[in-house]
Amino acid sequence: MLKENLALVEKEIAAACKRAGRRREDVTLIAVSKTKPVCELKEAYDLGVRVFGENKVQELADKYEALPKDIRWHMIGHLQRNKVKYIIDKVELIHSVDSVRLAETIEKEAAKRDITVNILIEVNVAGEESKFGIAPKELPAFVEEVAKFPHIRVQGLMTIAPFVENSEDNRPVFESLRKLSVDIKDKKVDNVIMRVLSMGMTNDYSVAVEEGATMVRVGTGIFGVRDYGRV
Ligand SMILES: *Cc1c(COP(=O)(O)O)cnc(C)c1O
């Protein structure tokens, strides 16, 4: 099942790239493995998957220990400040920075270890009350604040689009995130690179790729539905 799922997602991403005149290698597929047991991640690993996304610190740290070291781990979920220290040296990218205080903690822990940490800023494009993320109008000031931290590199932006029946309904959300990233890039802030747009999940990643996503986060589409009762 996993093999077929992966092949289908790959095919869809390639098709979306083609429609948009983009290169397939400019889009990274993140296999979102939250709640899934290590054996299923191993199965995906054996099929060639090397980039995994998790949303809980403990789960990410446990899976990190249990699986091969050439896996690139992405922290995609809300991150509490007191847990930064458990994953800071295990992840390739933190997608979910949404407060200056969290950035401060990342800076402090990174400085202690003498490492530079790559982050994305989570933006609440659609203004949903239930979601974390910086409001678009507060983004420019927030970027300037975070750019001051020498052990942090702002690589781009991330958004979690609303749940919609028709993925086309999220096209304006993805378009807005891309525009925000272009506006910031034009300001040429030190330490801020803006080469990553993390947007699109199982229900809407094709539209996200058409709108410029460089990372798509696909869980259900690869591993099947999640059983939250088991974890
Ligand atoms: C769970 C999750 C995903 C994957 O969701 P699917 O709909 O299963 O593809 C993507 N991004 C974030 C932040 C998530 O928490």
The ligand as an SDF file (V2000), in Angstrom:
LIG
                    3D

 15 15  0  0  0  0  0  0  0  0999 V2000
   -0.4210   16.3020   10.1070 C   0  0  0  0  0  0  0  0  0  0  0  0
    0.1860   17.4490    9.3800 C   0  0  0  0  0  0  0  0  0  0  0  0
    0.3640   17.4060    7.9840 C   0  0  0  0  0  0  0  0  0  0  0  0
   -0.0650   16.2430    7.1030 C   0  0  0  0  0  0  0  0  0  0  0  0
   -1.4470   16.1980    7.0010 O   0  0  0  0  0  0  0  0  0  0  0  0
   -2.1640   15.2190    5.9540 P   0  0  0  0  0  0  0  0  0  0  0  0
   -3.4690   15.8580    5.6970 O   0  0  0  0  0  0  0  0  0  0  0  0
   -2.2920   13.8950    6.6310 O   0  0  0  0  0  0  0  0  0  0  0  0
   -1.3190   15.1480    4.7520 O   0  0  0  0  0  0  0  0  0  0  0  0
    0.9730   18.4980    7.3870 C   0  0  0  0  0  0  0  0  0  0  0  0
    1.3800   19.5700    8.0970 N   0  0  0  0  0  0  0  0  0  0  0  0
    1.2220   19.6440    9.4320 C   0  0  0  0  0  0  0  0  0  0  0  0
    1.6960   20.8410   10.1570 C   0  0  0  0  0  0  0  0  0  0  0  0
    0.6180   18.5890   10.1150 C   0  0  0  0  0  0  0  0  0  0  0  0
    0.4630   18.6790   11.4420 O   0  0  0  0  0  0  0  0  0  0  0  0
  1  2  1  0
  2  3  1  0
  2 14  2  0
  3  4  1  0
  3 10  2  0
  4  5  1  0
  5  6  1  0
  6  7  2  0
  6  8  1  0
  6  9  1  0
 10 11  1  0
 11 12  2  0
 12 13  1  0
 12 14  1  0
 14 15  1  0
M  END
$$$$
